[in-house]
Amino acid sequence: MSELFDHIADHFARGHQQELDDLHDHSLFAPATLREAAVLVAITERSEPGVILTHRPQDMRQHPGQVAFPGGKLDPGEDAITAALREADEELALPSAHVRVIGQSDRFVTGTGYDITPVIGLVPPDLDLRPNPREVSHWFEAPLGFILDPANHAHKSTLFDGRERDYIEIMWQEHRIWGVTAAIIANLSRRLETMGFSR
C-alpha cells in the first residue's frame, strides 16, 4: 500500500469512529420510498491529491450540466462498492482494477428519493479516462485540499417547491460544485478534518 493510501485510510477510519449528528442530509424532503445508489469519490495519487468529478450532459432530464461524482443506482444483487466501481467504468472507462477502495462514508438521502453511499478510493494519476457522452459531457480533477477546506464551502439557500432549502456551493475555477455533490464533500470534510488536507 502507498503512503497516501495509508494516510487517508487511517484518518478515514478514525474520523468515522465518532458519532456526528449534524451531517448534511436532504431526508426531510425525500419521498417515503428510496432507491439505493452509490458514487465513487476517486482520489488521485499525487503529491497534491485531486478528486475526479464529472459534468452531466446539458440534455439530461435530471440535473443537466451539474457537477457530480461518477455513480448511479444499484443493480439487483449489487452492493455499494460494486455499483460505484461499475458506474465509474461505464461513465469514464475507469477500470475497477485501478481503484483501491478505502471505505464507505456516510449515506446521503436526496430530496429526489435516492439513498446514496459514497465509496472512497485511491486511483493512479493521469488515467486515460474516456467519458461516455450519454452520461458525462466532460470531467475534471479538483484539488482534494481545496474542496475539503470549509473556508471554500459557501452556505446558501434557495426556494424550491415553496420551501427554503440550504445548500453548499464550492467554486473551483469555472466549475460550480453544489447540491448533493457539495454536501457529500462537506460531510467527508468533517470525517477527514484531522488529515491535514482540510485547512
DRENROZA-769591 format. One record per residue (C-alpha): residue number from 0; residue in three letters; chain; x, y, z. Coordinates in steps of 0.02 Angstrom, whole numbers. Last residue first. Layout:
N
NUM	ALA	A	X	Y	Z
...
END
This chain:
199
198	ARG	A	-355	1175	322
197	SER	A	-433	1018	254
196	PHE	A	-285	924	178
195	GLY	A	-209	895	351
194	MET	A	-299	735	396
193	THR	A	-384	799	554
192	GLU	A	-538	860	459
191	LEU	A	-562	692	372
190	ARG	A	-736	648	435
189	ARG	A	-797	828	433
188	SER	A	-727	852	258
187	LEU	A	-821	696	205
186	ASN	A	-983	778	258
185	ALA	A	-937	936	160
184	ILE	A	-894	833	6
183	ILE	A	-1061	741	16
182	ALA	A	-1148	910	31
181	ALA	A	-1053	978	-120
180	THR	A	-1109	831	-227
179	VAL	A	-1289	839	-165
178	GLY	A	-1311	1023	-208
177	TRP	A	-1158	1119	-267
176	ILE	A	-996	1112	-365
175	ARG	A	-982	1259	-485
174	HIS	A	-833	1232	-600
173	GLU	A	-753	1385	-682
172	GLN	A	-601	1380	-566
171	TRP	A	-658	1280	-416
170	MET	A	-815	1356	-339
169	ILE	A	-892	1260	-195
168	GLU	A	-1076	1290	-158
167	ILE	A	-1169	1221	-8
166	TYR	A	-1358	1210	9
165	ASP	A	-1500	1269	120
164	ARG	A	-1678	1244	64
163	GLU	A	-1824	1362	89
162	ARG	A	-1988	1283	38
161	GLY	A	-2111	1328	-99
160	ASP	A	-2058	1187	-214
159	PHE	A	-1880	1253	-203
158	LEU	A	-1835	1423	-130
157	THR	A	-1647	1448	-112
156	SER	A	-1513	1449	21
155	LYS	A	-1325	1474	30
154	HIS	A	-1175	1416	129
153	ALA	A	-1012	1442	35
152	HIS	A	-889	1300	64
151	ASN	A	-713	1360	20
150	ALA	A	-667	1400	201
149	PRO	A	-728	1225	245
148	ASP	A	-573	1155	155
147	LEU	A	-617	985	82
146	ILE	A	-634	1054	-95
145	PHE	A	-465	1141	-90
144	GLY	A	-366	1002	-7
143	LEU	A	-430	873	-130
142	PRO	A	-379	978	-280
141	ALA	A	-511	969	-418
140	GLU	A	-492	849	-566
139	PHE	A	-605	873	-717
138	TRP	A	-731	777	-821
137	HIS	A	-830	809	-979
136	SER	A	-1005	790	-1051
135	VAL	A	-1041	634	-948
134	GLU	A	-1189	515	-956
133	ARG	A	-1233	489	-1139
132	PRO	A	-1063	554	-1191
131	ASN	A	-973	410	-1102
130	PRO	A	-816	499	-1044
129	ARG	A	-646	423	-1087
128	LEU	A	-519	425	-945
127	ASP	A	-340	382	-990
126	LEU	A	-276	387	-812
125	ASP	A	-167	534	-765
124	PRO	A	-144	492	-581
123	PRO	A	-170	318	-509
122	VAL	A	-332	292	-410
121	LEU	A	-373	294	-224
120	GLY	A	-549	253	-167
119	ILE	A	-692	322	-63
118	VAL	A	-866	249	-90
117	PRO	A	-1008	373	-58
116	THR	A	-1173	285	-19
115	ILE	A	-1326	371	-91
114	ASP	A	-1505	341	-35
113	TYR	A	-1601	418	-180
112	GLY	A	-1776	489	-166
111	THR	A	-1771	655	-259
110	GLY	A	-1745	752	-98
109	THR	A	-1583	658	-75
108	VAL	A	-1530	540	64
107	PHE	A	-1342	538	95
106	ARG	A	-1252	388	166
105	ASP	A	-1097	425	269
104	SER	A	-935	351	202
103	GLN	A	-889	184	127
102	GLY	A	-709	127	127
101	ILE	A	-531	144	63
100	VAL	A	-555	56	-104
99	ARG	A	-400	40	-212
98	VAL	A	-464	80	-386
97	HIS	A	-360	32	-538
96	ALA	A	-439	-141	-555
95	SER	A	-610	-55	-561
94	PRO	A	-564	12	-733
93	LEU	A	-606	196	-760
92	ALA	A	-692	198	-930
91	LEU	A	-770	364	-877
90	GLU	A	-958	335	-862
89	GLU	A	-969	145	-876
88	ASP	A	-809	113	-776
87	ALA	A	-859	238	-641
86	GLU	A	-1032	159	-638
85	ARG	A	-962	-16	-611
84	LEU	A	-846	43	-471
83	ALA	A	-988	132	-381
82	ALA	A	-1106	-16	-403
81	THR	A	-981	-144	-336
80	ILE	A	-941	-34	-186
79	ALA	A	-1124	-1	-145
78	ASP	A	-1178	-183	-150
77	GLU	A	-1252	-265	-303
76	GLY	A	-1381	-405	-310
75	PRO	A	-1505	-306	-416
74	ASP	A	-1420	-153	-493
73	LEU	A	-1376	-10	-377
72	LYS	A	-1420	162	-445
71	GLY	A	-1288	285	-502
70	GLY	A	-1108	342	-490
69	PRO	A	-970	453	-555
68	PHE	A	-964	604	-440
67	ALA	A	-1067	751	-497
66	VAL	A	-1057	928	-567
65	GLN	A	-1218	989	-643
64	GLY	A	-1246	1013	-829
63	PRO	A	-1422	941	-828
62	HIS	A	-1488	894	-654
61	GLN	A	-1620	770	-713
60	ARG	A	-1681	753	-893
59	MET	A	-1507	753	-968
58	ASP	A	-1483	869	-1118
57	GLN	A	-1347	976	-1038
56	PRO	A	-1236	825	-1010
55	ARG	A	-1180	793	-830
54	HIS	A	-1014	867	-781
53	THR	A	-893	749	-696
52	LEU	A	-780	746	-543
51	ILE	A	-613	662	-507
50	VAL	A	-535	714	-342
49	GLY	A	-357	778	-327
48	PRO	A	-204	735	-224
47	GLU	A	-58	857	-212
46	SER	A	91	738	-203
45	ARG	A	-17	633	-319
44	GLU	A	-122	475	-301
43	THR	A	-287	534	-370
42	ILE	A	-439	523	-257
41	ALA	A	-593	442	-334
40	VAL	A	-752	479	-235
39	LEU	A	-858	344	-316
38	VAL	A	-1046	361	-302
37	ALA	A	-1180	239	-243
36	ALA	A	-1367	220	-260
35	GLU	A	-1511	139	-167
34	ARG	A	-1687	196	-212
33	LEU	A	-1796	269	-75
32	THR	A	-1982	255	-44
31	ALA	A	-2058	379	79
30	PRO	A	-2016	530	-27
29	ALA	A	-1869	643	23
28	PHE	A	-1880	825	79
27	LEU	A	-1836	794	262
26	SER	A	-1708	665	203
25	HIS	A	-1599	802	125
24	ASP	A	-1442	768	226
23	HIS	A	-1291	865	286
22	LEU	A	-1204	800	442
21	ASP	A	-1256	874	608
20	ASP	A	-1270	720	719
19	LEU	A	-1091	660	708
18	GLU	A	-1048	500	801
17	GLN	A	-863	463	811
16	GLN	A	-769	314	740
15	HIS	A	-789	376	561
14	GLY	A	-647	502	575
13	ARG	A	-529	371	644
12	ALA	A	-558	254	496
11	PHE	A	-545	394	367
10	HIS	A	-390	464	453
9	ASP	A	-301	296	441
8	ALA	A	-363	261	264
7	ILE	A	-306	432	204
6	HIS	A	-129	410	271
5	ASP	A	-115	226	221
4	PHE	A	-170	265	43
3	LEU	A	-51	414	35
2	GLU	A	95	308	96
1	SER	A	58	177	-35
0	MET	A	0	0	0
END
